[in-house]
Amino acid sequence: MIRKDRGTRRQQIVKATIQIITKHGLKELTSKRIAKAVGISDAAIYRHFPNKEAILMEVLQLFSDRVATIHKTILTADEPVFRKLELLFQEKSRRLVEHPEQTLLMRSAMVFRGHPSLRRSAVEMLDAYKADVISVLRQGQASGVIDPRIDPEHLYHCIIGGLYFLTERWETSQRSFDLPEATAKLWNSIQHMLSNKNTEKNLPDGGPS
C-alpha cells in the first residue's frame, strides 16, 4: 500500500472538509465523516491536525489566500475606479454561487463562540475585503468621481448592505433567480448613486444628514 506524504494527506483532509460543509453544513462536520471521505481512520486525522478547529483554520486560510490573489489582480489593474468597484462587487456575488461552503463556514465562524481563533480569522477576512473596497472608494474620492464629503466607510456599508440583502433574498427564495444577473442590475443602480455627477450640488459640507 502506497502511503501518502503529509502534504498530500493534509490537502485531502481539507478538500473533504470543504465537501462535507457544502453538502451537510458545519454542524454535521465530524472527524468520522472526514476520515471516511479521505479513506483513513479517525485517529489518522490527528497525525496531521491537532483538532477540528485546526482543519477549519486551514480551510479559512485557503479561502483567504484565493480571495487575496483575486483582489490583488483587481486592485493593481489599470482600470477606472468604478470598474474596480464593480469587479470587487461581482467577485463577492460570484463567490456565493461558486463556493457556498465559504459562506457557510464564515457565517458559522462568526457565531461559533467555542472557537475564538476561528471567529477571529473570519473577522480578519471580512476586514481585508472592507479595506480593499474602501481603498478604491478613497481613490474615487481623490480623483473627484465620488463625492469626497461622504465617509467612505458609510459608502462601503451601503454597497455591501445592498448585496447582503439581495443574497439573503436569493437564499430564502431557494435560489429562484439568477444572482449574478441581479447583482449586475444592483451594481448599476449603486454606481449611479455613487457617481459625483449625480450628487446634489447643495449637499452640505458635513455630508448628508
C-alpha positions in Angstrom: 0.0 0.0 0.0 1.4 3.4 -1.0 1.5 5.9 1.9 0.5 9.5 1.1 3.0 12.1 2.1 1.9 14.5 4.8 1.3 17.5 2.4 -0.9 15.4 0.2 -2.9 13.9 3.1 -3.5 17.4 4.6 -4.8 18.6 1.3 -7.2 15.6 1.1 -8.4 16.3 4.6 -9.0 20.0 3.8 -10.8 19.1 0.5 -13.0 16.5 2.2 -13.9 19.1 4.9 -15.0 21.6 2.3 -17.1 18.9 0.6 -18.8 17.9 3.8 -19.5 21.5 4.8 -21.0 22.1 1.3 -23.3 19.1 1.4 -24.2 18.8 5.1 -23.3 22.1 6.8 -20.8 22.8 9.6 -22.8 21.2 12.3 -22.5 17.8 10.6 -18.8 18.0 10.2 -17.2 15.3 12.3 -13.8 13.6 12.3 -15.6 10.3 11.4 -17.1 11.9 8.3 -13.8 13.4 7.3 -11.9 10.2 7.8 -14.5 8.2 5.8 -14.3 10.7 2.9 -10.5 10.5 2.9 -10.3 6.8 3.4 -8.3 6.8 6.7 -9.0 6.1 10.4 -10.3 8.8 12.7 -7.0 8.7 14.6 -5.0 9.2 11.5 -6.5 12.7 11.0 -4.9 13.8 14.2 -1.4 12.9 12.9 -1.9 15.9 10.5 -4.1 18.3 12.5 -4.3 18.6 16.3 -8.1 19.1 16.3 -11.1 20.0 14.1 -10.6 23.7 14.7 -7.1 23.5 13.1 -8.6 21.9 10.0 -11.2 24.7 9.8 -8.5 27.3 10.2 -6.6 25.8 7.3 -9.8 25.9 5.2 -10.3 29.6 6.1 -6.7 30.3 5.2 -7.2 28.6 1.8 -10.3 30.8 1.2 -8.4 33.9 2.3 -5.5 33.2 0.0 -7.7 32.7 -3.0 -9.6 36.0 -2.4 -6.4 37.9 -1.7 -5.0 36.8 -5.1 -8.1 37.8 -6.9 -8.3 41.2 -5.1 -4.6 41.9 -5.8 -5.3 41.4 -9.5 -8.3 43.8 -9.4 -6.6 46.5 -7.3 -3.5 46.6 -9.4 -5.3 46.5 -12.8 -5.2 49.6 -15.0 -9.0 50.1 -14.7 -11.2 53.1 -13.7 -12.4 53.3 -10.1 -15.9 52.3 -10.9 -14.7 49.2 -12.9 -12.6 48.1 -9.9 -15.5 48.5 -7.5 -17.8 46.6 -9.9 -15.2 43.7 -10.1 -15.0 43.6 -6.3 -18.8 43.6 -6.0 -19.3 40.9 -8.6 -16.5 38.8 -7.2 -18.2 38.6 -3.8 -21.5 37.6 -5.5 -19.8 35.0 -7.7 -18.2 33.5 -4.6 -21.6 33.0 -3.0 -22.7 31.0 -6.1 -19.5 29.0 -6.8 -18.3 28.5 -3.3 -21.3 28.1 -0.9 -19.1 26.3 1.6 -17.1 29.5 2.2 -20.3 31.4 3.1 -21.5 28.6 5.4 -18.1 28.4 7.2 -17.8 32.2 7.5 -21.3 32.6 9.0 -20.8 29.7 11.4 -17.4 31.0 12.5 -18.9 34.4 13.3 -21.3 32.9 15.8 -19.2 29.9 16.9 -18.4 31.1 20.4 -16.5 27.9 21.3 -13.7 28.7 18.8 -12.5 32.3 19.2 -9.5 31.9 16.9 -11.8 30.7 14.1 -14.1 33.7 14.6 -11.0 36.0 14.6 -9.8 34.6 11.3 -13.3 35.1 9.8 -13.3 38.7 11.0 -9.9 39.3 9.5 -11.1 38.1 6.1 -14.1 40.5 6.3 -11.9 43.4 7.4 -9.5 42.7 4.5 -12.4 42.8 2.0 -13.6 46.0 3.6 -10.1 47.6 3.4 -9.8 46.8 -0.3 -13.2 48.3 -1.2 -12.6 51.4 0.9 -9.2 51.9 -0.6 -10.8 52.1 -4.1 -13.6 54.4 -2.8 -10.9 56.7 -1.5 -9.2 56.7 -4.9 -12.5 57.7 -6.4 -13.0 60.5 -3.9 -9.4 61.7 -4.5 -10.0 61.8 -8.3 -13.3 63.5 -8.0 -15.6 60.8 -9.4 -17.1 60.0 -5.9 -18.1 62.8 -3.6 -15.3 63.3 -1.0 -17.6 64.7 1.6 -19.2 61.3 2.3 -17.4 59.0 4.8 -16.1 56.1 2.6 -16.9 53.6 5.4 -20.6 54.7 5.2 -20.4 54.2 1.4 -18.9 50.7 2.0 -21.8 49.7 4.3 -24.4 51.0 1.7 -22.7 49.0 -1.0 -22.3 45.7 0.9 -25.6 46.1 2.7 -27.4 46.1 -0.6 -25.5 43.0 -1.7 -26.2 41.3 1.6 -30.0 41.8 1.4 -30.0 40.7 -2.2 -28.2 37.4 -1.4 -30.4 36.8 1.6 -33.5 37.1 -0.6 -31.8 34.7 -3.1 -31.2 32.2 -0.3 -34.6 32.4 1.3 -36.3 32.1 -2.2 -34.3 28.9 -2.6 -32.1 30.5 -5.3 -35.1 31.1 -7.5 -33.4 33.9 -9.5 -30.1 34.4 -11.2 -27.9 36.1 -8.6 -25.1 37.3 -10.9 -27.7 39.0 -13.2 -29.5 40.6 -10.2 -26.1 41.7 -8.8 -25.2 43.4 -12.1 -28.5 45.3 -12.0 -28.0 46.3 -8.4 -24.5 47.5 -9.2 -25.7 49.7 -12.0 -28.0 51.5 -9.5 -25.3 51.8 -6.9 -22.8 53.2 -9.4 -25.4 55.8 -10.4 -25.9 56.8 -6.8 -22.1 56.9 -6.1 -21.2 59.0 -9.1 -20.3 62.5 -8.1 -22.1 63.8 -11.2 -25.4 62.6 -9.6 -24.7 64.1 -6.2 -26.9 67.1 -5.3 -24.8 70.3 -5.6 -26.3 71.7 -2.5 -25.1 68.8 -0.3 -23.8 70.4 3.0 -20.0 70.1 3.6 -20.7 67.7 6.5 -22.2 65.2 4.1 -25.9 64.0 4.0 -27.9 64.3 7.2 
